[in-house]
Amino acid sequence: MVPPGKKPAGEASNSNKKCKRYFNEHWKQEFTWLDFDYERKLMFCLECRQALVRNKHGKAENAFTVGTDNFQRHALLRHVTSGAHRQALAVNQGQPPLEGQAEGGGACPGLATTPTSRGVKVEVDPAKVAVLTTVYCMAKEDVPDDRCSALLELQRFNLCQALLGTEHGDYYSPRRVRDMQVAIANVLHTEACQHLKASPYVGLVLDETRDWPESHSLALFATSVSPCDGQPATTFLGSVELQEGEATAGQLLDILQAFGVSAPKLAWLSSSLPSGRLKSVGPQLRATCPLLTELHCLPGRTDPEPPPYLGEYESILDALFRLHGGPSSHMVPELRAALDLAAIDLAGPRPVPWASLLPVIEAVAEAWPCLVHTLESAAPASPTAGALALALRQFTFVAFTHLLLDALPSVQKLALVLQPEEPDLALLQPLVMTATASLQAQRGSGGARLQGFLQELASSDPDAGSGRCTYRGVELLGYSEAAVRGLEQLRGALLDSMRKGLRDSYPGPSLDAVASFAAIFDPRRYPQAPEELGAHGEGALRVLLRGFAPAVVRQRALGDFALFKRVVFSLGRLGPRALCAQLACEHSELHELFPDFAALAALALALPAGAGLLDKVGRSRELRWWGQSGAGEGRGGHVVKIAVDGPPLHDFDFALAVEFLESGWGEGLLGSQLT
């Protein structure tokens, strides 16, 4: 909200922000300690600044005493429950250090304050905070633990006042880096427990990592919704070793229970595991989680039962790109451009799913004659180049490349719709149906690219059996009627596997639910005229009332629907996330007026999809794979938690981390099941 006649009071300057954020005048009513400087466009905490004036040594300094432009409500909620704010309240009221609950007015009633084993000290030694901030930033940037001493020495050389001439005890020795990481991770874990307990519904995301062929681990994430502001969030829960390569429903429920999440709150399940690896986990979870809906949107989920040739094809591409796609004198520009477009890092430890990357397949198809000639020229000096040249000239390789050029575009469109921060879920069901229909059509008659390739070969070999044919000036090897029949079988196996993968990832009832959420909570899709609202969304609402019956009162929702649509229509063309956030916020009028639609909105917000989830999954994959490839201990567990979930430096409660570290509170907090 902006006062009449004024421009927006402030604009966030944080480079990480994807959109502009402004100061909201209503925050002053909710947080009585909040002050705003309209000229400097900075927020301050009156309580913390008053405590800073009383503190002669200036050790109560934090982001809200020097001023912050982090115009987000969750930053205010984080501050009001922080150790620094509690210390300021104690100092201003002339009380001893606070025990138990903080006294921050305006805190969300659904969020409990962080438990501590003893009173929080009013003054936190700046030297301790300086060391902890160093360890924190090292974890965020994946700097090896043994660099801690050098970084502290560098800060002393640059005259960091907090580290000059100060003895801060054995707790803060560089030898105790892992202990400090555990303390920091426990702060994040405690906050995660609070937010997951407060969230009305959660989603569970499972991401598999293979350490070695015989070893598997599973990274767990939870999606949640804040009842304070209705904003969705993704939290890294930890990693668990799989016994015999399988996860069990009981194991997953125990882990969620450790975070305060009961089975009835689990609404979504998403996984990178193929359906054969999940086996009975879904049905077992549904037996105790009545709301559970499966929708597997994570990238890298392999199709069930892929044809054996797929592995051979990807091995050829892997060798080709490592030979001619990297920064070397043998680089082929087309391959390098494809790697950049697909954001592939050849130095990374994860195997690259080459056959699912459309830019890669397009580059290989376009540069194929040049690649063959380049490899053959290098063959006398390189046995690898000679072997690759023979592989690329095989009829099956070229035909399979054209088969992928036909099959991948529709699947690629489906993947792209799930990548934005706020995916347009109304497109999901039509794109899945289109991709399935396209694959089915290719199963019957073949795609245009493959058919064109086969016709060109037939015209270049009028004898139809001589076994000699050329394609784009290069003679192919292995072309025969038997090879063409083998290609037909290969095509059927690939397309059937891709179709089954789509059905497993996007079950029909789940797609119906997602489409229904879009129909009800996307005002942009409402009819233009108010008189046309009557029948809109009736079928969609009934789908949701059946699928999520335990969360709503059916008759009340049906009775409120007409008024709900008129109210939403009057609000203007809000985006679906903005509308759902208003409904899920416990303090909003919409939440009070339409409790059933508030519950459905919270379910929609907890859906595991979008850039926020993908970024965290991708970051955890990177760290876990590097740790497993020998980068040293500490790349999993606590370090991954900090790197994935750690907030900006000024938003983290280092005072509480000091408390955890020195008291020993929270040791083993993450539980023996998680690492």
Secondary structure by P-SEA (a helix, b strand, c coil): ccccccccccccccccccbbbbbbccccccccccccccccbbbbbaaaaaaaaaccccccccccccccccccaaaaaaaaacaaaaaaaaaaaccccccccccccccccccccccccccccccccaaaaaaaaaaaaaaaacccccaaaaaaaaaaaacccccccccccccccccaaaaaaaaaaaaaaaaaaaaaaacccbbbbbbbbbccccbbbbbbbbbbbbcccccccccccbbbbbccccccaaaaaaaaaaaccccccccbbbcccccccccaaaaaaaaccccbbbbbccccccccccccaaaaaaaaaaaaaaacccccccccaaaaaaaaaacccccccccccccccaaaaaaaaaaaaaaaaaaaaaccccaaaaaaaaaaacaaaaaaaaaaaaccaaaaaaaaaaccccccccaaaaaaaaaaaaaaaaaccccaaaaaaaaaaaaaccccccccccccccccccccaaaaaaaaaaaaaaaaaaaaaaaaaccaaaaaaaaaaaacccccccccccccccccaaaaaaaaaaaccccccaaaaaaaaaaaaaaaaaaccccaaaaaaaaaccccccccccaaaaaaaaaaaaccccaaaaaaaaaaaaaaaaaaacccccccaaaaaaaacccccccccaaaaaaaaaacccccccccccc
